[in-house]
Amino acid sequence: MRIRYENRRTVLTLSGFERLRLKIQWCENPACARHHRAYRPEAEGQLTLPHHEFGLDVIALIGSLRHREHRSVPEIHVTLRERGLLISERSVTNLLDRYDELVATVLDAPNRAAVAAQGRVILALDGLQPDVGHEVLWVIRDCLSGRVLLARPLLSAAQADLAGLLREVIAALPVPVTGVVSDGQHSIRRAVAEALPGVPHQLCQFHYLREAARPLFEADRHAKKELKKTVRGVRPIECWSEGHEDGGAPVVAGYCAAGRARNPPLAARGSPYPGQRRRPSRHCGAGPLRPLDRHMEHTARPDRGRRSLREGHRQLPARSLPLLRRAGPAVHQQRSRTSVRLSSPS
């Protein structure tokens, strides 16, 4: 081995620019298999990657900021500029890709050992979109060990692209694939049928339960909406009673509470529990009133609610009747079309 020539390169590290003077050697023996092949110093590989102008410490810092502190590329770029590094945002993106490639080479051996010990794998395929406007990150992991086997961004979710990812994972696995789990997307179904013919393909339990409960959720939401129509006028009356300290205000509040007590799930947002004092709300505005008696007619057991209302009628003094009419402009304007009967029932 003889020193054939010298090579100079500049590398930017966290401590600043470093000027490297490399002595390149090669073998002069014609019988050698690497005759006249360049041998670069081993210390060069400890500082930077081939054909790169940034040091490995810069790449490690970028990867740490991205994956440990979950910073975006612009935020990483600002952090590096604050440390005095002359680097562009595009270079940050490129170095982040190099970091992911280096980490992937380190994780391949543990992943292969883990799946080899269990004897089979069940693949889970799903697409994630970390940032709006960026390509979708497709992740393939093993459901048994929980290890990520492959993660790669794709511009499209076509059948051919997804089938290529599955083939790449299958070729790298030392054990067979016995099942696939996904969200049931049509392109995923076709890709699994193409790359893994005959392998069972199951819908994810989370997506399965969500789809099964969707009709029940829609029906429950519609029923709750229809039931709340009958008690929307109670809130303005409650807001009015909160601002009055006379003797009739507690009775009016109890009258409204009797209507709400017939159906606890329909209680107003922020309404107190029994025995809890209500705080004045700054959102107490006048709104359309609904007849409370109509709500009582649609309940399963109207006798209980009407009994509470009758007790409230007996306790309501005659001088409190005009109080409700002065509960607010909207209450006064709509009293002609609102059947909130505070007089004693016949």
Secondary structure, DSSP 8 states (H G I E B T S, - for coil): -EEEEEEEEEEEETTEEEEEEEEEEEB--TTSTTBT-EE--HHHHTTB-TT-SBBHHHHHHHHHHHHTS---HHHHHHHHHHTT----HHHHHHHHHHHHHHHHHHHHHHHHHHHHHHS-EEEEEEEE-SSTTS-EEEEEEETTT--EEEEEEES---HHHHHHHHHHHHHH-SS-EEEEEE---HHHHHHHHHHSTT--EEE-HHHHHHHHHHHHHHHHHHHHHHHHGGGTTHHHHHHHHHT--STHHHHHHHHHHHHHHT-GGG--TT---TT------TT--------HHHHHHTSS-HHHHHHHHHHHHHH--GGGHHHHHTS-HHHHHTGGG-----S---
